[in-house]
Amino acid sequence: MGRERDVAFELEMPAKAKYVSLARLLAGSIARRMKFSEECIDDLKIAVSEMCTNAIVHTGNGTAEKPAILVRFLAGTDHLTIEVRDQGPGFDTGLILGCERSELLDKGFGIPLIQSLVDVFECDSHPKGGTVVSVTKYLRPEKRDS
């Protein structure tokens, strides 16, 4: 018997901080419906906030001519993947992903934070080509005391 197909939800939002709460709300609602623990739901909401905030900052911080940010939620039977795509200037991922946390005090600290909250972190960015950040959190059965 085949595996149930993943369900996708998409949110296209202006690159403005006031819309980050909408992405958080959708992440929390989907994760809660999937029966994630409250701790995992909180982790996902923080991660999506950081991802969206980074996208907003790097696409012009709400200026009218900047393109929207796409937030995609992929709900599988045992995982939730969240992808944030922007059309900003992009960056060399090696400059951030290879750094020690102590080197990231001014910029880039959001990425290690996101990585610490999720099971899988992926970042694809190209100078002048936009950025896609994707995270996955796996649904784990709650531990029950005997």
N, C-alpha and C positions, 0 to 999 in steps of 0.2 A: 504494500500500500504506500503511495507517495506521500511525501511530507507536505503538510499544509503550506500554502503559499504565503509569503510575507505580505504584510499590509503596509502601504506607504501613505504618508500624509505629507503635504507640502505647505509651507507658509512663506509667502513672498512679502517681505516687509521693507519699508523705507529704511535707509541707513541712518536711523535716528534712535537715540538712547531710550526714548519713551516707549518704544515698541519691544524692547528686550523682555519686559515682563510678560508679554503675550507669548513669546517663545518659551519662557520658563513655565508658564501656565500649561501650555500644550504638552511640554515634556513631562511635567508632573502628572497630568491627567492620563496620558498614555501609559506611563510607567505604573501608575496606581491601578489602572484597569488591567494591566498585565500581572498584577500581584507582586510587584517589587516591594521590598521592605521600605519603611519610611526613611531609613538611613540611605539606602540606594537612591531613592527618589530625590532626597536632598542633594546627594552627590551629582546626580544628573542635572538638576536645576542649576547648581553652581557651575558645572561644566558648560552648559549651554549658555549661561549668562556670560561667562568669560569668552566663549567662542564668538558670540554675537557682538560683544563689546569690542573685541579685537577687530572684527570685520568692519564695524562702524568707524572706529578710529582710523583704520587704514584705507577706507574708501572715501574719506573726506569729512567725516564727522558731521553728517547731516546737511551738507550743502545741497541745494536744490538740484543741481545738475548731475549728482552722483547716482549711479544705478542702484537698484534695490538689492537686498541680500536675500538669498534663498536658503531656507532652513528646511531640511528634509528629514523626516522621521521614518525609519523602517522597523516595524514591529514584527519580529519573528516569533517562533514558538518558544524560544529560550533566550532571546536577546533583544535589545533595543539599540539600534544604530542611529546616531544623529549626525547629520552632515550640514555644515554651514559653508556656503559658497558665496564669495564676493568677487567683484570685478575690479578690485583695487590694483595698485601698482605691483603687488607681489613682493616677494623677498627671497633671499638666498636662505633656504631652510638650514643649511649647514652652519650659518652664523648664529642661529638661536638653538637649534636642536643639539648641537655638539657642546654647548657651554655648560659650565658648572653653575649651580644655582647662585653662588656668590657673585658671579659675573653678570647676573641678570637683574640687579637691583633697580636700574633705571627703566629698562624695557625688556620685554620678553618673559617676565616672571609668570604671566598667565599660562603659558604653555606647560611648564613643569607642574603647575597647580592642576591643570586639566588632566595631565598624564597620571597624577596621583589619585584621581577620583574615578578613573575608568579602567576597564580591562584591556582595551585596545585603543591606541591613538595613532592616527595617520594624518600627515600634513603634506599636501602637494601644492607648491607655490612656485611661480616663475616670475622673474622680474618683468613687469609690464603685462603679465598674463593672468592676474588674479590668484586667488587662494581658495583651496578646498580643505577644510579641517573636518575629519571624521572620527567619531568616537563610538565605541561599542561597550555596553555593559551587559553582562550575562545574568540571567535570572537563575538564582540558586534557591533550592528548597530551604525553607527556614529550618534551623536546627531545633529539634524538640527535646526537652529534658525527659528522661525516662522516669 
